[in-house]
Amino acid sequence: MSYTEQGKKKSGLGKILLWVLIIGLLVGAFAAYKIIGPNTGNLSKGQYLYIRTGSTYEDVKKELEEGGYVGDMWSFNLLAEQADYPTKVKAGKYRINRGMSNYDMVRMLRNGRQEPVKLVINKLRTKDELVTFIGTRLEADSNALRSMLSDSSYLSEFGLNSNTAMCAFIPDTYEFFWNTNADKTFRKLYKYYQDFWTEDRKQKAKAQGLTEQQAIVVASIVDEETNKNDEKGNVASVYLNRNKKGMRLQADPTVKYAVGDFTIRRITGVHLQTNSPYNTYLYAGLPPGPICTPSKKSIDAVLNAPATDYIFFCAKEDFSGYHRFASNYEEHQKNARLYQQALNSRGIY
């Protein structure tokens, strides 16, 4: 073979090797792009992917496809299998940011790096409200939670019963993982209840002649009576004074609770006849449980209630939300007439 022919052969071989190299680089670049390049879809279900407890990898793939979280399922699946994700599926709420790569998604899901849920508890009046509130924000089974809140055996572990169970829920902002079950949810919230009841608060409750739960019951009435933090102490003093004197509390909010209608604007004689232990017009003493989840300010208002001789209070006729307080019935009647006249003038019956 001549030198010319050998040169041509080497040149041809070189070109082939160059093309192989180029193709290899292109394939590598394509593979790298599929791994680290964006691979999110239309996110038709929003940015959050929910993986329920007990889900299989097939369940996850179905959710990824149906929710538009992944654009190219083939490349995602290839990387997921290489990372052994199918055997390491973890339940939770995951945030899928637009433009995320297969690598970022698989690593997040495999490591279980889920997005925390902020559970903001404000005023809740009934167990059903509470169950619905938690059930729509966490995976916690609503039926299980509802059952727990009525299970005397379960609640006795926490010194509670079916009436006082709502005492365990102190309004605040809590952080949970979405896949927290009903039992763990309750235990975490109860732990906060325990932390709230410092030794100082316990001593103040005792000084008022109340247990922790009784203080919350009184606070729940105060919370329903007024939104004005600067007068909650006086409102609390009225109910504490009545309770100490053995008087019926005659608190309108307890009647609304007994009737089951919180939209009532004016309590009538029909409402007052509702036969319920929560109707403090019919039954003496404190209701068997709270009528709402009172704010911490309301609880502290009860614990720090001033010593007054107030026995009555009535909403001010200017509808400011404030009240007039009285230590005798005659003075209270004057205040009540002013308010009733204001109600009549506005056509509120």
N, C-alpha and C positions, 0 to 999 in steps of 0.2 A: 504494500500500500504506500502510495507516495505521500510526501509531507503535506501536499495540498489536500489530499483526501483525508488524511488524519486530522488536519486542521479544521476541515469542514465538519468532520464527525464530532470533534471536541466542541466546536462552536454550536452544533445542533444540540448536543447533550447539555451544554451550558444553558441554552435557551429553555430546554425542558425543565432543568433544575430550577431555573429562575421562575418559570411559570408555576412550578410546584410550590416554590417558596411563596410566591405572591398569593396563590390560591390558599395556601396554608395560613398566611397572614390574614387574608380576607375572612376565612372561616373562623380563625381565632378572634378576629375583631368582631365578627357577627355574634359569636358565642359570648364574648365579653359584653357586648351591647345588650344581649338578651339577659345577661345576669345583672349588670349594674345599670342598664338603661331603664327609662320609665316603662312601666307595664300595667298601669291602672286603666280601667275601663271607664264607663260613663257614670259610675257610682250612683246608679239609679235608686238605691236604697239609702243614700246619704253616705257620710264618711265613716260611720261606725259599723263594724262587722261584729255580730253577736254569735258566739259559739257556745251552744248550750252544753251543760254538763252531760257527759256520756256520748257526745258526738264522735263519730268516726271520721276518718280522713275523707271518705266518700261524701259524708254530710257537709264537710267543710268545702270541698270542691264544688258541690252543688250550690252552696250559699255564695261562694265566690263568683260563680258564673251568673246565677240568677240576679245577684245584686250589682253586677257590673263592676265588681272590685278589681278584676283581673282582665286585661285585654287579650293576652295570648296565654291560654290555659296550658298549652303543650309545653312551653318553656318553663312556666311556673312549676308544673308537675315534675318535669325533669330535674329541676334544682331541688324541689322538695324531697324527692325520693333520694337524691344523692345526700341530702342532709338528714335523712332518716326521720323527717317530720311525720310521715304517716303513722309512726309508732309513738309519737310524742305530742299528740294533739292535746292542747290545754284549753279548757273552757274560759270564757271571759268576754269582755267588751274591748275591741281593738280599733284604734283610729287608723284608717287608711287615708293617707294624704295623697292628693292628686300628684301623679308623677313619681310615685314610689317605685323602686325597682323590685324585681323578683327577690334579689338578695336581701333587701331591707325587709320585705314582707315576710319571707320565710324565716329570717332570723328573729323577727319580732314575735311571730306566732309560735315558733319552736321554743323560744325562751319564756313564753307566757308574759310578755311585757304589755299588759293590758292597761287601758285608760281607767283611772279611778273614777268613781261616781260620787259626786257631791250630793249628799242627802240633806236637804234643808228642811228641817221640821219646824213648822210654825204652829199655829193653833189648829188642832184637830179635835173634833167633838166626840166622835164615836169610834168604836172598834172597826166598823166597816170602812169609815173614812181612812183610818190608819192603814188597814190591810190594803185598800185600793191604792193609797199613796205609795206604800212600799212595793207592792206587787207590780206597779207600772214603772218602777225605777230600778228594781233589782230582780234577779232571777228567782229569789226566794218564793217558794210556793205559797200562794195566797191562802189556799185551803189549809195548809199546814200551819201557817201563822194564825189564821182565824181559830183553828182548833186549839192551839197552844194558849191563846188569850182567854180561853174558857175552860182550860184543863186545870182543875184545882190541884191535882197531884203535881203537875209540872210547875205551876206557879208557886206552890208551897216551898219549893227549893229556894225561891227568892223572897220569901216572906210576904207574898202577894196572894190575892184571890181574884176571882173573875171580875169583881167590882173595882178593885184597886189596881188591876193590871196596867191601866193607862197611866198610872203614876210613874211608871218606869221610863216614860218618854219625855225627856226634858227638851224643849225647843232649842235647837242650835243647828250648826252646820257640821255634818259628819262626813267622813270619807270612807267609802266601802269599795270593794271589788264587786263588780256586777254579779258574779256567780256565787256570792255569799248566800248560804241557805237560810231558812227561817230561824232555826235554832241559833246559829252563830250571829245572825242579825240581832236577835233579841238579847243575847248575852253581851254583845258589844255595847248596845244602848243601855243595858242595865249597869254595865261597868261605869259608864259615864254618870249614871244616876248615883252610884255609890261615891264617885269622886266629887260630885256636886255637893253631897251631904258631908261637908267638912265637920269637924268637931265643933267649930264655932256655930255653924248653922244648927246642928243638933241641940246644942245648949240653948239657943234662942227659941227653938221650937218648944223645948221642955219648959222654958220660962213662960211661954204663952199657954201652957197646959195642953200642948198638942204633940202627937207623934209626927214623924216625917210625912207619912201619908195623909194625916189629917190636915197638916199645913198645906199640902198640895190641893186637897179638896177645897179648903177655904180660899186658897189662891185662885182656883179655877172659877169660883163664883166672882171674886174680885175682878178677874180678867174679863169676865163677861159683862160686868157692870160698868166698867170704865176703861177708856184707852188713855186716860190722863195719868201718867206716872206720878205726877206731883200730888195727886189726891188718893192714890191707891192705899196709902197708909191709913187714912181716915175711914175709907170704905171698909178696910179690913177690921178696923177697931170696932165698927158697928156690929159686924157679925161675931167678932170675938166677945163683945160685951153681951150680946143676946145669948150666945151659947153658954157663957158663964152664968147668966141669970136663969137659965133653963127656959128661955123664951123660944118660940119657933122662929127660925131664921127669916121666913117669909121672903125669900129671895126670888124675884121674878125669873131670872135665868134658869133656876132649877125647874120651874114650871114648864118653860119652853122645852127643856131637856126631857121632862116627863112626858110631854105631849108628843115630842119628836118633831116639832116644827120650830126651827130657829129663825123663821122669817116673821113671826108674830111681832107686831109693833106695839100692841096694847093688850095687856092681860085682862081677861074678863072673868066673870063669875063661873062661866062654863069651864074655862081652863083650870080654875082653882079647884075644881072638883075631881080632877084627874087622879085616880087612885094609883099612886106610885110612891115608893120609898124615896124617890128623888123630889117629890113635891113637898117642899119645906113649908107650905102653907097648911098641909094636912098632918105632916109628921114632924115631931120635935127632933132636935139634934142635927148633926151633920148628915148629909147624904152619904150613902154607903161607898161612894166613889167620886172621882172628879167628873165635872161636866164638860171639861175640855182639857187640853194640855196647856196649862198656864205658862206664861213667860217667866224667865228667871227674875225679872223685875217684880212681877206680881208675887212670886214666892217670897222674895226678900222683903216686899212690902208687908206681908203677913208677919214674917219673923221680926221685923223692926217696927211693927205697928205702934204708934204713940198711945200713951195712956189717955183716953178721953172718956167723957160721959155720954158720948153719942149713942143713941139707940135707934135713930131713924135717919134716913136720907132720901132725898127726892131729886130727880133731874131738874135742872134749872129751866125755867120757862123760856129762856132765850135760845134753847137748843144748841148751846155751846159745847155740850158734852160734859160739862161740870155739874156738880150737885150741891144742894143745900143740905146741911146737916142739922139735926135737932136732938136735944136730950129729953124732950117731953112730947107727949102726943099732941097737945094743943098747937105747939109751934110747928110740928110736922104737918098737921092738918092745913095750916095756912100755906105752907110750902106746896103741899099736894094740890090744893085748889088752884094755885097759880099755874101749876103745870097742866092740870086737867083742862083749864080754860084755854091754855095755849094749844093743847091737842085738839079741842073742839073747834077752835078758830081755824085750824088747818085741815079739818075734816078727817082726822085720824081716829078711827073707832075700833 
